[in-house]
Amino acid sequence: MIGLSIAVARFVEALFWAILRVAGTVATAVFAGAIVLATTAILLRRWWRKRRR
């Protein structure tokens, strides 16, 4: 019975760390995408202003 309890605890711990790892990866991807989008928007606005003159 104790062995089963330890196995369940280790499974829950592994699941917890896996969820955190995926959440960290997703957050990093979203953050990087936002930076790329902002940089692109800034560059396009500068290019558009120079073109209109």
C-alpha positions as CSV (number, residue, x, y, z in Angstrom):
1,M,0.0,0.0,0.0
2,I,2.8,2.4,0.8
3,G,4.5,1.6,-2.5
4,L,1.3,2.6,-4.3
5,S,1.1,5.8,-2.4
6,I,4.7,6.7,-3.3
7,A,4.0,5.9,-6.9
8,V,1.0,8.1,-7.0
9,A,2.9,10.9,-5.4
10,R,5.7,10.7,-7.9
11,F,3.2,10.6,-10.7
12,V,1.5,13.8,-9.5
13,E,4.9,15.5,-9.0
14,A,6.0,14.6,-12.5
15,L,2.7,15.8,-13.9
16,F,3.1,19.1,-12.0
17,W,6.6,19.7,-13.4
18,A,5.5,18.7,-16.9
19,I,2.6,21.2,-16.8
20,L,5.0,24.0,-15.5
21,R,7.5,23.2,-18.3
22,V,4.8,23.4,-21.0
23,A,3.4,26.6,-19.5
24,G,6.9,28.1,-19.5
25,T,7.5,27.1,-23.1
26,V,4.2,28.6,-24.2
27,A,4.8,31.8,-22.3
28,T,8.2,32.2,-23.9
29,A,6.8,31.6,-27.4
30,V,4.0,34.2,-26.8
31,F,6.5,36.7,-25.4
32,A,8.9,36.2,-28.3
33,G,6.0,36.6,-30.8
34,A,4.9,39.8,-29.2
35,I,8.4,41.2,-29.4
36,V,8.6,40.3,-33.1
37,L,5.2,41.8,-33.8
38,A,6.0,45.0,-32.0
39,T,9.3,45.4,-33.8
40,T,7.7,44.7,-37.2
41,A,5.0,47.3,-36.4
42,I,7.6,49.9,-35.5
43,L,9.7,49.3,-38.6
44,L,6.7,49.4,-40.8
45,R,5.5,52.7,-39.3
46,R,8.9,54.2,-39.9
47,W,9.1,52.9,-43.5
48,W,5.5,54.2,-44.2
49,R,6.3,57.7,-42.9
50,K,9.5,57.9,-45.0
51,R,7.5,56.8,-48.1
52,R,4.7,59.3,-47.7
53,R,7.1,62.3,-47.8
